[in-house]
């Protein structure tokens, strides 16, 4: 299909590309200005497009379920740091509710440069296909995909195909997935881009990847038989090529943030050297106990320095060239290095690994009781190559290891493979088995945590004759709404517990409200401040997803000027927020405070909750919960391992002297503490509902949806269901 495009205007292409693989149709349509201005872009626009397509009964593998890619109006502007982000949106095969994942690289920017604010794909191809969006010739086509099951083989074939046609490597951006996505519910999507500066094989230039890992959207992509989506484009040229309302204001804002990153990052987290793996050291601190060790049983370990950012920076990361995942970002936190594989079909080969990020380092490291950084990099590479999410894979494996630890699994249940803490060879073997569905355990693991709990419970009861242990398994099966936890142990952060349980509507992920770090630093000393943070931080974090921005230059580079701003939360980094507001106002031609800009995010936060309500109905609030393990100690041994802290916490909550607490039997202390901590979490979730204007059932009221202007955008099915639930639900507190 040939198409036309206009110059970017205020960061928008003002056009959407829709491809129906069933019908074989390709349509470029205008972006409705009312929709654009209300939902902004990125996550918000993607959710609205998803909402238009799906019904309450639709599943992730239904042909009508769309796979959507949406960047955002501030994405792809290299004059400002961290404008690389794009959102992938669809129903999630691992949770059955809307799934979203943001990812870096050039894909979102190139999609917009080619002329589209969003790509929407429905239907299923009969054969494995590749979608090509040629921004140079303004043509969209669907072609046969190269016959490769592994991501990096596919990468090589795609690059070879287009370079043979005379396309420059740095004009090619594409997303792919692999065989693991076809065999699991947690497939990831890799975003490939050419890094012109990174040396490789005696030359300059290397294709690198970022991942849309969470919620299994690679599985949706593979179910549609899409192996790759390729965009051919280049940066717009000339003065003000992105159509900013005030181009000088945009450039000045970028200069300010560039300066802060240059001045601050080398003396704080030093992400330019350590990447996000530098967070391992902070979470591992004795006073925080927030690094998950052995399936979140413990919160720190003396060997954590072997998998921390400093170790990677000094021993494994290749610092030659530049490490930004998009031009213009001087944070340069996209680290990587070479590792020699010890398993798989390329055993003995040296491969480039992008990562590990913090989540992967903690997931395949501390949470499996493994302290070998090269093992972590190899596990990272295999997951990327198969197209499966590292976080989900690692947390599922940790659950299985604890099942072995506690006797719920034995080797005869698992085709002779014992997964135990610290066993690197078994762990690598199992990653390959998951991706290929080699064994019964691997197949069930590929279905996700909920199915895996059922399988383990059935095997245990059949083998032992004991009662179904599902209730005990659920205490340490680390998920919310079916999505395995990202890698933060939350015993000492009530705010983060509520974030996983309720504020993150996709399941247990930190994208919506990563409150653990600032909570540990003392940002929210009162209960009221914790409840309020569950509103204010998601507004900013998810607001960045709407705009096409990376969160790291804001959240991980603390602007010293924020210390001077009074009567506000300094931890939300208000001085840098003002810089983001200047960027936003300069691009869109408005005059809004940063608070008002991000307050608009309430629209898509409520829309996502509405879509969850379509799935859960009156039981919506029942899904806003987390396992006991995420709240506190599930047995006496774990209580005793942090007894001093738990005793003090119990004393505070029970309002009794510490000596009186210490005189109680350990089991009584543990049970009493857990009951109080659960009640405290329930209270905070209810306060969150009140702040949002939701009923006690966790459902947005009609009055709230009308107040924020969302009601008129909802389809009839949504409106009818909400009116029905509104009549039967208690209203939120005034």
N, C-alpha and C positions, 0 to 999 in steps of 0.2 A: 504494500500500500504506500502510495506517495502521500505526503502531507505537507502542509505549510506551517510556518511558525513566525511569530513576531519577536521583536527584541524584548528582553526581560524588562518588566515594569515593576518597580518596588520589590524586586527579588522574585517575582512570579512570572512563570511562562504563560499562565492563564489558559492552560490546556491539559486535558487528561487523556491518556491512552488506554483504551479498553480492548482486550483480546479475548475472544470466546473460542476456545480450542474445540469445543463440540461442533459449533456452527462454522468454524473456519473464518470468522469475521474479525476485522481489525478496524477500529473506529477512533478517530481523534475528535474529541468534543471540547467545547468551551467550558472552563471552570466557572460555575455560577458564582458571581461576585458576593451574593448573600451568604452562601456556604463558605466561600473563601474567607470573608471577613469575620465570620462567627467562629469557625473552627481553626483558623490561622494557617494550618498546614501540618506536615509531619504526622505525628501520632493522632492529633485531633481530626485532621482530614481523613486519615486512614480509617479511624474508627467510624466516622460518619459513613464512609463508603461501604464498610463492612456491614453496618447497621441497615443500610438500604437493601442489601442482598440476602441476608440470612433470616431464617425463621427460628422459632423456639425449638423445633424438632430437628433442625439441620445438624449434621455432624461434620467434622473436619474433612472427612473423605467424600462428602457429597460433591458431585460435580458443580453445583451452584455455589459452593463455598469459594469466595474469591481469595486469591493471593495478591496482596497489595504492597507496593513499594511507594513511599512518600517521603521526600526530603524536608522541605520547609523553606520559607522565604529568605532566611538568613544563611541557609546552607550554600556552600560553594563560593564564598566570598573570601579569597585568600588574604585580603587586607586586614582581616581580623583573625585572631587565633582560634582554632578549634571549630571550624565550620564544615566538618566532614561528615556529619551524621545523617543517616537515612533510617527510616522506620520500615520494618517488615510487619505486616498485619494480616491476620487470618483467624479463623477458629482454630483452637489448639487441639491436636490429637492426644495430648497427654492430660489435658484438663477438661476438655469439652466446652470451654468458655473462650471468649476472645483471647487470643495470644498475640503478644507484641514483643519485638526485639529490636533494639537499635544497633547499628553497626557503622563502622568507619570505612575509610577508603574513598575512592573517587566516584563510586557508582551513583550515589544520590545527586552529586554535583553534575556529573555528566548527563544524567537523565534530564536534569533541568536545562543544561546547556543545549541538549538535543531538542528541547521544546516542550517538556512535559513536567507538570507539578506532581503527577502521580501516574503509576502504571497499575492497572487492574487486570488480572488474568482469571477467567472462569473456565469451567469445563475441563475435560481431560483429553489429551492427545492419544491417538491410537498407537503411535510409535514414539519412542524417545526423541525429543525435539530440542531445538535451540532457537530462542527468539533473538532476533538481531534488530536493534534500533540504530540505524545509520544516520547520525546527525549531520554528516557532510552532504550526503545525497538526499536527505530528508525522505527516507524510505524505511518502512517496517516490514519484516518478513519472518516467517516461521520455517525453519529448515531442519533437516535431519541432524541429530546431534552426533558428534564423534562417539564411537562405541567404546567408552571407557567407564569402568565402575568406580575408579578411584580419583579423587579430586585433583591430585597433582599430575596424574597422567592426562586428565581432561584439560587441565590448565595448559600443559605443553601443546596439546593438539589444537586448542583454540588459538593460542598465540601463533602457532605455526600457520594455521589457516589464514589468519588476517594479515600477518606480516608478508606472506607470499602474495597477497593482493596489493601490497604496497602501503599498508597502514602502519604508521609508526607505533612502537610499543607504548609510548606514553599517551597515545590517543585511544587506547583500548582499555575499557573497564568492564568487568563482568562479574556475575554471581554464579555459583555452581553449587551442587551438592553431590553426594556419593551413595554407594551401595548401603552404607549403614543407615542412611535416612529411610531407605526402602524397608529395612528390617527392624526398625524401632519406631517408637512414637516421639522420639526426641532428636530427630534429625536437625542438623544446623545448616545454615547457608553461609558459604564463604564468599567474601567480597575481595576480588583480585584487582591489584593495581600495580603499575610499574614504578618502582623507586629508582629514579635515574642516578642517584648518588651512591647507593650501596654497592661496594665492590663484590664481585662474585666470579669465580673461575677466571681470574686474571683480567676481567673487564669490569666496567662500571655499569650497573643496572641489574635489577633483580625484581621479579614479580613477587609481591608480598600479599598477605591475606589478613583480613579482619573478619570476625564472625558475627552473624546474627544467631546466637546460640540458644537462647531460651525459648521455651514453649513449643518446640518441635515444628517450626515452620519449614525446615528443610524436608520434613516428612510430607507436608502438604505439597511442596514443590515437586518432590519425586512422585507422589501419588498422581499428580497431573502429567507425569512423564516429561517434565521440563528438566533437562540436565544443565542448561545454562541460559542466562539472559545476558546478551552482549550489547553494550552501548559504545558507539564510536563517536567521539566528540573531542572538543578542545575548549580551552578557556575563552570566553568572549574577550574581544580586544577593543581598544579605544578608551576614551575618557568616559568614566561612569558606565561601564559595560553591563552592570547589573541593574541599572535603572533606579538607583537610589534617589530618593526625594532630595536629600542633602548629602552629596557625595563627600564633601570635605568633612562633614561631621562624622561620617562613617570611618573615614581614614584616620581622623584624630582619635576616635574611640579605639581603633585597632592599635594605634601607636602607643596609647596609654597602657593597654593591657599587655602588649609586647614588652614594654619597659618593666612592668611589675613582675612578669614571669622571669625576665632576665635577672632582676635584682633579688627576687625572693626564692625561687625554686632551688638554686644551688645551695642555699643555706637552710632549707627546711626539709621537704621530702626528697629533694634531689631526683625528681622523676626523670629528668633528662639523662641520668646515668642508671638509675635503678628500675625505672618503669613502675608500674603499680605493685610489683612484687615487694617494693620497699615497705608496704603496709604490713607485711608479715611481722616485722620487729615491733611495731606499735601494738598490734593485737596480741602478741605473745607476752607483753609485759605482765609481771607477776600481779600487779595491782588491778589489771583489767581482765585477765583470764578469758580472752575473747577469740583466741585462735583455736578453731576446732581441732581437737586431737582425738583420734580413734572414735569417729562418729559422734563428735561433739560431747564425749564423756568428760573430757578435760579441756582446759583452756590455755595451757602453756606447756612448753617442753624445752629442756635445756639444749636439745639438738636443733632447735628452730633456726639458729644462726647459719645452718648448712643449707637452708632453702630460702633465705631472706634475700632481699634486693641487693644488699651489699655484696653478698657472695656471688650472685649472678653478675653484678656489674664488674667485679674484679676478676672473675674466672671464666665466664661463659658468654656474656653478651659481646657482640661485635659492634664497637662504637665508631667504626669507620663510616664516613658518609653522614647522612642526616636521618633521623628516625621519626619524622612526623608522618602521620597517616594522611595528611593533606597539606599542600603548599601553604605557607604563611603561618603555620603553627610552630612557634618556637619552644613549646613545652617539650617536644621531641621525646615523648614517652613510649613510643612504639618500639620496644626493644626486641632483640632476637639474637640467635646465634646458631652455630653449627653443632650437630651431635651425630655420632655414629650409631645407627640402629642395631639393636641386639636381637630383634625379633621381626617377624613378618617377611613378606616376599622380597623386601629390599634390605634384608639383614646384611650388615657389614658396610652399608653405604653411608656416606656422610650426607646429611640433609639439612637444609635450612629450616629452622623452627621460628615462627613468629610467636614470641612469648617465652616464658609463661607470664600471663597476667596474675595478679594476686589470687583470684578465684581458683585458677588452675594449680598454682603452686601450693595453696592450702588444700585443695581438693585431693590431688594425687600425692601430696606430701604428708603434712601433719595428720589429715583426717584418715589416711590409710596407715599411719604409723610408719611411713617411709621417709627417709631423710637424705635421699640421693637426688640431687638436682638434675643429673643427666637422665635418670629414670623419668622424672617429671616432664622434661622436655620431650623425651621419646613418646610418653603417653599422650602428651599434647599433640604431637605430630600425627600419630596414628588416628586420634579422634578427628582431627582436621581432615586427614586423608580419606577417612571413611564417611565423613559428613555427619558426625554425632556430637552432641553438646558435651563439653568437658565437665561442666558443673554437674549436670544430671548423671552422667556416667560415674563420676567419682563418688557422689553421695549414695547412689544405688549400691555401689561396690562396698562402701563403708557399712551400709546396713547389712549386707550379706556377711561381711566379716564379723560384725557383732552377733549375728545369728549363729555363726560358728562358735564364737566365744562363749555364748550363753547356752549352747547345746540345742538350739532349734534346728540347726542343719548339721549333717555329718557327710562324709565323703560319698557314702552310698546314695545320698539324695542328689548328688551333683555330678554324676558320671565320673567320679574319682578325683575331681579337682577341689582341693581345699583352699578356700580363700581366707587367709589369716593375716593378722597385722604384720606389716613389714615384708611380706613375701612379694618381691618385685617380679619374679618370673611368673608366678601364678596370676598376678595382676595384669601383666601384659598379655598372657595367654587368654585371659577372660575378656579383655577388650576386643581381641580378634574374634572370639566366639560370639560376643554380642553382635558385632557388625555382620557376622555371617550366619547367625542363628544356628550355631553348631550343636547346641545341647538344649535340653529342656529348660534348664536354669537360664541359659542365655536368652532363649525365646521369651520367657516370662519377664526377665529383666528388661528386655526390649519393649515390653508393653507398658512399663512404668511402675511407680511405687505401689499404687493401689492394687494392681494385679499381682505384683510380687508378694505383697503381704498375704493375700489369699493363698497363693501357691505354697509359701513357706508354712503357713498354718495347716494346710491340708496335708502336706508331706509329714510334718511333725506328728500330727494326730494319727495318721495312717501307720507310721513307723512305731510309735510308742503306745498307742491306745489311750493317751492322755487327752483331756478336754482341749477343745480348740483354743490355742494361745493368742488368738488375734488381738485381744485386749491388751496383752502384755507387749506384743510386737508393735502396736500402734504407739506405745510410749516412746519408742526410739526410732521409729520410721520417720525420718526428717523431711516432712513435706507440709505444704498447706494447699488445699484445693487440688491436690495431686501433683503439684510442681515441687520437686526437691529444692531444699534450701540452698541459697547461695551461702558462701562460706564465712559466716559470722556466728559465733557462739553468743547467745543473748541472755545468759543467766543474770548478768549485771547491767542490763539495759532494758528496762521496762518499755521505753519508747520503741526500741527496735522489735520487741516482742509484738507490740500492737501494730507496728508497720508490717511485719510478715503476716500477721493474722488478718488485718482489716484494711489498712491503707493501701496495700499492694493487691489490686484486684485481679492480677494475672496469676497469683499464687506467691509462694515464698521467694520473692526476688527483691533485691535492694534498690532497683531503679526508681521506684516511687518515693521512698523515704529512707534514705541511708542515714539513720539517726544514731547509729551505734557509737561512732567515733566522738561526735560532739556531746552525746549523752555521757559518755565516760569522762569527758573533759569537764563536765559540770554545767552544760548549757541549759539544762531544764531542771532546776532544783525543786520546783513545785509540781504537784499533780496537774494543776491548771496549765502550766507552761508545757508539760509533756503533751497534753491534749491539743494545745494550740499548735505545737510543732508538727503534729500529724496533719495539719491543714497547710501551714505555711511552707514547709519543705517540699511536699509533693507539688505544690503550685510551681515552685521554681524548677525542680528537677524534671517534672513532666512537661513544664513549659519549655524547657530547653529542647526536649524531644519534638515539640510542636514546631520550633523555629529552625531545627536542623543543626543544633549546636552541641558540642561536646561539653560535658559537665566539669571535666577535670581542671581547666584553667580557672574556673570559679571555685569549686569545692576544695581543691587540693593546693591552691596557691593563695594563701591568706594575705590580703591587701593590708599593709600596716595602717593605712588610713581608717580602716574599720574600727580600730581601737579608739579612735577619737570621736566616733559617732555615738551619742548618748541616747538613752530612752529607746533602744532597739536591741535586737539580738545580734551581737557582734559576730557570732559564729555563722550566721547566714551570709557573712561577708558583704555588708551593705555598700561599702565603697566600690567594690567591683561590680555589684549589681547596678550601680548607677552608670558604670561604663557600658554594661549590656543594654541599659535603657537608652543611652545615647546611640548605640548601634541600631537598636530597634527603631527608635524615632527617626533617625537619619535615613534608614532604608524605607520605612513605610510612610513617612511624611506626617507623623502625628506628634503629639506632645503629651506623653504619659509618664507617670512615675513608674519605677520598676515594680512597686507593689501592685499597681493597677494592671500593668502588662501581664504579670503572672497570675493575677486573680482571674483572668480570662480562662485559665486552665481548668477552673471549676466546671466549665461546660463539658469538656471531654471526660473529666473524672466522673461526673454524674452520668454521662452517656455510657461509659464502660460499666458502671454499676447497674444501670438499667439493663444492659445486655446480660449481665450476670443474673439479674432477677428473672429474666426470661427463661433462664435455665433452671434456677433454683427455686423460684417462686417464694412462698411463705417461709421456706427453710433457708433463705439467704443468710441470715445471721448465724445459723448453725455451722456454716462453712467458714466463718471468720474465726478460725481457731488454729492453734499450733500444738504439736506433740508435747507431752510432759517434759521430755528431755530438753526442749527449748526454754522451759520455764525454770527448771531447777533440778536437783538430784533425784533420780528415780529409784535409787536404792541406798542403803545405809553406807556402803563402802564409798560411794560417790559423795555422800554428805561429809563423811569423815575426811576425804581428800581435800576439802576446802572448809573444814569445820569452823575455823575462826571467823571467816567471812559469814558463813551461814548462821552461826550463833548470833553474831551482831545484827544481821538482817532480821532474824526472828525476834530478837529482843526489841528492835525498833518497831516492828509491825505489831507485835503483841503488847507493846508498851509495858514490858516487865524488865526488872533488872537482869543484867547479863548473867550474874551468878545463879539466879533462879533458873534461867534457861539451861545453863550448863549442867545443872543438877538433874535434868530430865534424861530419860533413856534416849539413845540416839534415834531409834525408830520413831519414838513419839515426837521428837524434835523435827525429824524430817517430814513426817506426815502433817504435822501442824504447820510447818513452814510452807509446804506445797499447797495446802488448802488456802492459806492466806495469799500466797502469790497468785494463785488462780483467780481468787476473788478480786485482787488488785487489777489484774489484767482485764477481767470482765468489766470492771468499773471504768477503766480507761477506754475500752472499746465503746461502751455506752456513751461516754463523754464525747468520743470521736463522732458517733452518730449524731449526737445533739449539735455539735459544732457544724456538721455538714447539713443539718436540716433533714435528716433521715429519721424514719420511724424506729422504734425499738426492735423491729425486725430487720434493720439494716437496709431498708428500702427507701429510696428518695420519694418524698411526698410530692403529690401533684403541685401543691403550693410552692415548694422549693423549685421544682422544674420550671414552673411558670415564672417565678421571680428572676431566675437567671436567663430566661429566654430560650431554654432548650425544648420546652414542651412542643412548640410548633414545628420543630424539626423531626419529631418522633413519628414513626409510621403508626398506622391504625392498630396493628396488633399490639405494639408496645403500649399505646395509650389505653386500650381496653383492659389490658392486664394490670396496669398500674392503677387505674380507676377502681378495679375490683379489689386489689390489695389495699388500696388507700381506705376503703370503707371499713375493712376489718382490722386495720393496724392502729395501735395507739399512736398518737401524734408525738413528735419530739417535744422536749421541754421548751418553753418560751424563753 
